[in-house]
Amino acid sequence: MSTVRERRELGRAARATRPRSGLADFTPAAGRKDPVEVLLAQELDREMALTPLRHRRMAASAFAFYRGSAAIMAADLGTVPTTGLVTWLCGDAHVANFGLFAAPDRSIVFDVNDFDETSPGPFEWDVMRLAASLVLACWENGASDFKARQIVAASVRGYREQMAIHAQQDNLDNWYARIDVGALSKWAQAEGKSARSTMRQAVAKAETRDAWSALDKMTVLRGGRRQLIDQPPLILPLALEGGVAHAVTEILASYQETLPPDRVRLLERYHLVDIGHKVVGVGSVGLLAVVVLLQGRDANDLLVLQAKQAVSSALEPYSGASVYSEHGQRVVVGQQLMQAASDPLLGWVTSPAGRSFYLRQLRDKKYSPDIARMKPKVLGDYALLCGRALARAHARAGDPIAIAGYLGNSSKFDEAMVGFGFSYARQVRADFADFTRAIADGRIRVGSAEQDRALSLQVDESGKIVVNSGTV
């Protein structure tokens, strides 16, 4: 096993192959792929009836487009030299993929909260994705470029300083480290009044977002029984008999084989009362997301699980194929490695029809603020926190000593990431313009709300759950 000194020197040696200053600029590779074609290729393993809705959501702004185009950035990063310092990556570490949620002990923690694209890879890829997202968020919020530079620099400084802390900690201290309300309060106290106010409001909001806050919006009470609302495309309720229901029941049963015995015992105390399909997010639209409503001792003891389809990570063509044959398992492993406190009901399954899913609670005090409405000062405080959370996740899943050795104590890495963030954000703007032109000329379909309302779920001849567009 390498010594601490050797690991630190390994990080410093990486500066020779990938100088920190060399990270500062993005130049498109010769023969760069058409971004529209990259998106269309990625959608081949999605439900085509849902992709027009995905396109409409992405067309809202350059930032929304960025949220849905992780595959484009992965293709770009795959063409440039790396540090070679590998950790598990979120794979889509934009600023909207951080937030608060409940740990298994019911306390509130702050962390990365999306792992559909998780994969091992060079640590800087996640930092680059975060930096560019902050520039785009600042442009959407109307912040000046001067303020945007400060915000990106604060986030990367938070990453670098937090990594230095983890490089000094014992392995168990790193493993148990988490950003709870106590840590949030300590950091907010140091940052000032605005940060303290932001922290208190966010924690209070998260406390209200328990299972019932979701149930009140998603369900109605009919004949003494809770049922999912019929509100396509947001929620498509499904019959409790027939092919889809049978497929979901099989998925639930097989998923429990990936859980510890105590979690299985807990789930055995619930029974199925309703199922449906829920469209979520921006980049995830087009992947199946089946919602399962379970009841325990009475009508007030309810649990909502979500079975979300998992496909190959956008990073895999450039970081290497997953060692896990089931993509649901890849997502679960990445999440458990990077998060200090993951959902206790997190598990995976491959359906009888061969599709991979991961399952989790739909909402457990989960809250992410609306980035587009954040004032620059609040966004700066939040960006710093995101940088710290990302460093903690990378330190848990990678080698904090080597990464800290590369980062060093100066602001060179911070300044490089500011430069990259602006450089790549300008590329995103150009790609977004191509995307909107493709909508105008018909290469990209956006559909309509009327077509969305005609969506339905069925089981095809191969046994797969599929979304049909119906007629209007």
C-alpha positions in Angstrom: 0.0 0.0 0.0 1.3 3.5 -0.9 2.3 5.9 1.9 0.6 9.2 2.4 3.7 10.9 1.0 3.6 8.7 -2.1 -0.1 9.4 -2.7 0.4 13.1 -2.3 3.3 13.0 -4.8 1.2 11.0 -7.2 -1.2 14.0 -7.3 1.5 16.5 -7.7 3.0 14.5 -10.5 -0.3 14.6 -12.4 0.3 18.4 -12.9 3.1 17.5 -15.4 0.7 15.6 -17.7 -2.3 17.9 -17.0 -1.2 21.3 -15.7 -3.8 23.1 -13.7 -3.6 26.1 -16.0 -4.3 23.8 -19.0 -7.8 23.1 -17.7 -8.8 26.7 -18.2 -10.0 26.7 -21.8 -12.3 24.6 -23.8 -11.5 24.3 -27.5 -13.8 22.0 -29.6 -12.0 19.1 -31.0 -11.5 18.9 -34.8 -14.5 17.0 -36.2 -16.6 17.6 -33.1 -19.8 15.7 -33.3 -23.0 17.6 -34.2 -24.6 18.2 -30.7 -28.1 17.5 -32.1 -27.0 14.1 -33.4 -25.4 13.3 -30.1 -28.8 13.9 -28.4 -30.8 12.0 -30.9 -28.4 9.0 -30.6 -28.7 9.0 -26.8 -32.5 8.9 -27.1 -32.5 5.6 -29.0 -32.9 3.6 -25.8 -35.6 5.9 -24.4 -39.4 5.9 -24.8 -39.7 7.9 -28.1 -43.3 9.0 -27.2 -41.8 11.0 -24.3 -38.9 12.6 -26.1 -40.9 15.5 -27.5 -41.7 16.5 -23.9 -38.0 16.2 -23.0 -37.2 18.5 -25.9 -39.7 21.1 -24.8 -38.3 21.2 -21.3 -34.7 21.5 -22.7 -35.8 24.4 -25.0 -36.8 26.6 -22.0 -33.2 28.0 -21.7 -29.6 27.3 -22.2 -29.4 26.1 -18.6 -32.3 23.7 -19.1 -30.6 22.5 -22.3 -27.4 21.9 -20.4 -29.3 19.8 -17.8 -30.5 17.5 -20.5 -27.3 17.3 -22.5 -24.8 15.4 -20.3 -24.0 13.2 -23.3 -22.7 16.2 -25.3 -20.3 17.3 -22.5 -19.2 13.8 -22.0 -18.2 13.5 -25.6 -16.3 16.8 -25.3 -14.5 15.9 -22.2 -13.6 12.5 -23.7 -11.4 14.3 -26.2 -9.1 16.2 -23.8 -6.2 15.0 -21.6 -7.1 14.1 -18.0 -5.3 14.2 -14.7 -5.6 10.4 -14.4 -6.8 10.9 -10.8 -9.9 8.7 -10.8 -12.8 8.6 -8.4 -16.5 7.7 -8.8 -18.2 10.6 -10.5 -21.7 11.8 -10.2 -21.5 12.2 -14.0 -24.0 15.0 -14.1 -22.8 17.3 -11.3 -24.6 20.5 -12.4 -25.7 22.9 -9.7 -29.4 21.7 -9.8 -28.3 18.1 -8.9 -27.5 19.0 -5.3 -29.9 19.3 -2.4 -31.2 18.3 1.0 -32.8 15.0 1.9 -33.4 12.8 4.9 -30.8 10.4 6.1 -32.0 7.0 7.4 -31.8 8.4 11.0 -34.3 11.1 9.8 -31.8 14.0 10.1 -31.4 16.4 7.2 -28.2 16.2 5.1 -26.9 18.1 2.0 -25.3 16.1 -0.8 -25.2 15.3 -4.5 -28.6 13.7 -5.3 -28.6 12.4 -8.9 -26.6 9.4 -10.1 -28.1 8.3 -13.3 -24.7 9.0 -15.1 -22.5 7.8 -12.3 -19.2 6.1 -13.4 -15.6 6.1 -12.4 -13.6 8.8 -14.1 -11.1 11.7 -13.6 -12.3 13.9 -10.7 -12.1 17.1 -12.7 -14.9 16.1 -15.0 -17.5 16.6 -12.2 -15.9 19.9 -11.2 -16.0 21.1 -14.8 -19.7 20.3 -15.1 -20.4 22.1 -11.9 -18.4 25.2 -13.0 -20.1 25.5 -16.4 -23.5 25.1 -14.8 -22.9 27.9 -12.4 -22.0 30.3 -15.3 -25.2 29.3 -17.1 -27.2 29.8 -14.0 -25.7 33.2 -13.4 -26.5 34.3 -17.0 -30.1 33.1 -16.6 -30.4 35.0 -13.3 -29.0 38.2 -14.8 -25.9 38.2 -12.7 -22.9 40.1 -14.2 -19.9 38.2 -15.5 -17.9 39.7 -12.6 -20.3 38.2 -10.1 -20.4 34.9 -12.0 -16.6 34.6 -11.8 -16.8 35.2 -8.0 -19.5 32.5 -7.7 -17.6 29.9 -9.7 -14.4 30.7 -7.8 -16.2 30.3 -4.5 -17.5 26.9 -5.4 -14.2 25.6 -6.6 -12.4 27.1 -3.6 -14.9 25.2 -1.4 -14.1 22.0 -3.3 -10.3 22.5 -2.9 -10.4 23.5 0.8 -12.8 20.6 1.6 -10.6 18.1 -0.2 -7.6 19.4 1.8 -9.6 18.6 5.0 -10.4 15.1 3.9 -6.7 14.5 2.9 -5.8 15.1 6.6 -8.5 12.8 8.0 -8.4 9.1 8.9 -10.3 6.7 6.6 -13.1 6.2 9.0 -13.5 9.9 9.6 -13.8 10.4 5.8 -16.3 7.5 5.6 -18.6 8.9 8.3 -18.3 12.6 7.2 -21.5 14.2 6.1 -23.0 17.6 5.7 -25.7 17.7 8.3 -27.6 20.7 9.8 -24.8 21.2 12.3 -22.2 21.5 9.5 -24.5 23.7 7.5 -25.0 26.0 10.4 -21.2 26.2 11.1 -20.4 27.2 7.5 -23.3 29.6 7.3 -22.2 31.3 10.4 -18.8 31.9 8.9 -20.2 33.1 5.6 -22.5 35.7 7.1 -26.2 36.7 7.5 -27.3 35.9 4.0 -25.9 32.3 4.2 -27.6 31.8 7.6 -30.9 32.8 6.2 -30.5 30.6 3.1 -29.7 27.6 5.3 -32.6 28.1 7.7 -35.1 28.5 4.9 -33.8 25.5 2.9 -33.9 23.2 6.0 -37.4 24.3 6.9 -38.5 23.6 3.4 -37.0 20.2 3.4 -38.7 19.3 6.7 -42.1 19.9 5.0 -41.4 17.6 2.0 -42.1 14.3 3.6 -44.1 11.5 1.9 -47.4 13.1 2.6 -46.4 16.3 0.8 -46.0 14.2 -2.3 -49.1 12.2 -1.7 -51.3 15.3 -1.3 -50.2 16.4 -4.8 -50.2 13.0 -6.5 -53.2 11.2 -5.0 -56.9 11.5 -4.3 -59.0 9.6 -1.8 -61.8 7.5 -3.5 -64.0 5.1 -1.6 -61.6 5.2 1.4 -58.6 4.2 -0.8 -55.7 6.4 -2.0 -55.3 6.5 -5.8 -52.9 8.3 -8.0 -54.4 11.2 -9.9 -54.8 11.1 -13.7 -52.7 14.0 -15.0 -50.7 13.0 -18.1 -47.9 13.4 -18.9 -46.9 14.2 -15.2 -48.7 11.1 -13.8 -50.3 8.2 -15.8 -52.2 5.9 -13.5 -52.3 2.2 -14.4 -54.8 -0.5 -13.9 -54.0 -2.9 -11.0 -54.6 -5.9 -13.3 -53.2 -6.8 -16.7 -49.7 -6.9 -18.2 -48.3 -3.7 -16.8 -49.4 -4.4 -13.2 -48.0 -8.0 -13.5 -44.6 -6.6 -14.7 -44.5 -4.1 -11.8 -45.3 -6.8 -9.3 -42.4 -8.9 -10.6 -40.1 -6.0 -10.5 -41.0 -5.3 -6.8 -40.5 -8.9 -5.8 -37.1 -9.2 -7.5 -35.8 -5.8 -6.2 -36.2 -7.0 -2.6 -33.5 -9.5 -3.3 -30.9 -6.6 -3.4 -32.0 -5.3 0.1 -30.7 -6.3 3.5 -33.1 -8.6 5.4 -34.4 -5.9 7.8 -35.5 -3.7 4.8 -37.3 -6.7 3.3 -39.1 -7.3 6.5 -40.2 -3.7 6.5 -41.5 -3.9 2.9 -43.4 -7.1 3.8 -45.6 -5.0 6.0 -46.9 -3.1 3.0 -49.2 -4.1 0.1 -49.7 -2.6 -3.3 -52.6 -0.2 -3.7 -51.8 1.7 -6.9 -49.3 2.2 -9.6 -48.5 4.8 -12.2 -45.9 6.5 -14.3 -44.4 9.8 -13.3 -42.3 12.1 -15.6 -39.4 13.6 -13.7 -36.7 16.2 -14.4 -35.3 17.3 -17.7 -32.5 14.9 -18.7 -34.4 11.9 -17.3 -37.5 12.4 -19.4 -37.9 9.5 -21.7 -36.7 6.9 -19.2 -39.5 4.9 -17.5 -40.3 6.0 -14.0 -42.9 3.8 -12.4 -44.5 5.0 -9.2 -45.7 2.4 -6.7 -48.1 3.3 -3.9 -48.0 1.0 -0.9 -50.2 0.9 2.2 -49.2 -0.4 5.6 -51.4 -0.8 8.7 -54.1 1.6 7.5 -54.9 4.3 5.0 -52.6 6.8 6.7 -49.5 4.5 6.6 -48.4 4.9 3.0 -45.1 4.5 1.2 -44.2 5.7 -2.3 -41.5 3.9 -4.2 -40.2 4.9 -7.7 -38.7 2.3 -10.1 -36.6 4.3 -12.5 -35.1 2.9 -15.7 -31.3 2.8 -15.8 -29.4 2.8 -19.1 -25.7 3.2 -19.8 -23.9 6.2 -18.4 -23.1 9.0 -20.9 -19.5 8.8 -19.6 -19.0 5.1 -20.4 -17.8 5.5 -24.0 -15.0 7.7 -22.6 -14.4 6.4 -19.1 -14.8 2.7 -19.8 -17.6 0.3 -19.7 -19.2 -0.3 -16.3 -18.0 -3.4 -14.4 -21.7 -4.0 -13.5 -23.8 -5.8 -16.0 -27.0 -4.2 -14.6 -27.1 -0.4 -14.9 -29.4 -0.2 -12.0 -26.7 -1.7 -9.8 -24.2 0.8 -11.3 -26.4 3.7 -10.2 -27.0 2.2 -6.7 -23.3 1.4 -6.1 -22.2 4.9 -7.3 -24.8 6.5 -5.0 -23.9 4.5 -2.0 -20.2 5.2 -2.6 -20.6 8.9 -3.0 -23.4 9.7 -0.5 -22.7 9.7 3.2 -26.3 8.7 3.8 -28.3 7.0 1.1 -32.0 6.0 1.0 -32.3 2.8 3.0 -34.7 1.4 0.4 -32.3 1.9 -2.5 -32.0 -1.2 -4.6 -32.0 -2.5 -8.2 -33.5 -5.1 -10.5 -33.6 -6.3 -14.0 -37.1 -6.8 -15.2 -38.2 -10.1 -16.8 -38.2 -8.2 -20.1 -34.5 -7.3 -19.6 -34.7 -3.7 -18.6 -32.7 -2.4 -15.7 -34.2 -0.3 -12.9 -33.2 1.1 -9.6 -35.8 1.7 -6.8 -35.9 4.3 -4.1 -38.4 6.3 -2.0 -39.9 9.0 -4.3 -39.5 11.7 -1.7 -38.0 11.7 1.7 -37.6 15.3 2.8 -35.9 16.0 -0.5 -35.5 19.6 -1.5 -33.5 21.4 -4.1 -34.0 25.2 -4.4 -35.0 26.9 -7.7 -31.6 27.9 -9.0 -33.2 30.2 -11.7 -34.7 32.4 -9.0 -31.7 32.7 -6.7 -30.2 36.1 -6.1 -26.5 36.3 -6.9 -25.5 36.5 -3.2 -27.6 33.4 -2.3 -26.3 31.5 -5.4 -22.7 32.3 -4.3 -23.4 30.8 -0.8 -25.1 27.8 -2.4 -22.3 27.3 -4.9 -19.7 27.2 -2.2 -21.8 24.5 -0.4 -22.1 22.4 -3.6 -18.3 22.5 -4.1 -17.8 21.3 -0.5 -20.4 18.5 -1.0 -18.8 17.4 -4.3 -15.3 17.2 -2.6 -16.7 15.1 0.3 -18.3 12.7 -2.3 -15.1 12.4 -4.3 -13.0 11.9 -1.1 -15.3 9.1 0.0 -15.1 7.3 -3.4 -11.6 8.2 -4.5 -8.2 9.2 -3.0 -8.4 12.6 -1.3 -4.7 12.7 -0.6 -3.8 12.4 -4.3 -6.5 14.8 -5.4 -5.5 17.3 -2.8 -1.9 17.0 -3.9 -2.9 18.0 -7.4 -5.1 20.9 -6.3 -2.4 22.4 -4.0 -3.0 25.3 -1.7 -3.0 28.2 -4.2 -6.0 29.4 -6.3 -4.5 28.1 -9.6 -7.1 25.4 -9.9 -9.9 27.7 -8.9 -8.9 30.2 -11.6 -8.6 27.5 -14.2 -12.1 26.3 -13.5 -13.5 29.8 -13.8 -11.9 30.0 -17.2 -13.2 26.6 -18.2 -16.7 27.4 -16.9 -17.0 30.5 -19.1 -15.4 28.9 -22.1 -17.7 25.8 -22.0 -20.8 27.9 -21.2 -20.2 29.8 -24.4 -20.1 26.5 -26.2 -23.4 25.5 -24.6 -25.0 28.7 -25.8 -23.9 27.8 -29.4 -25.1 24.2 -29.0 -28.4 25.5 -27.7 -28.8 27.7 -30.7 -28.2 24.6 -32.9 -30.8 22.8 -30.9 -33.5 25.5 -31.3 -32.8 25.7 -35.0 -33.3 21.9 -35.2 -36.7 22.4 -33.5 -37.6 25.1 -36.0 -36.6 22.9 -39.0 -38.3 19.8 -37.7 -35.2 17.7 -36.9 -36.2 17.8 -33.2 -39.8 17.1 -32.3 -41.4 19.0 -29.4 -45.0 17.8 -29.7 -47.8 19.5 -27.8 -49.6 19.4 -24.5 -52.6 17.7 -26.2 -50.3 14.9 -27.4 -48.9 14.5 -23.9 -52.4 14.0 -22.5 -53.0 11.1 -24.9 -50.0 9.1 -23.6 -50.6 5.7 -22.2 -48.6 2.7 -21.0 -48.8 -0.9 -22.3 -46.8 -4.1 -22.4 -45.5 -5.0 -25.8 -45.1 -8.4 -27.3 -41.6 -8.8 -25.7 -43.0 -8.1 -22.3 -41.5 -4.6 -22.0 -43.5 -1.7 -20.5 -43.7 0.9 -23.3 -45.2 4.4 -23.6 -47.6 5.0 -26.5 -48.4 8.4 -27.9 -52.0 7.7 -28.7 -54.1 10.0 -30.8 -55.5 13.5 -30.4 
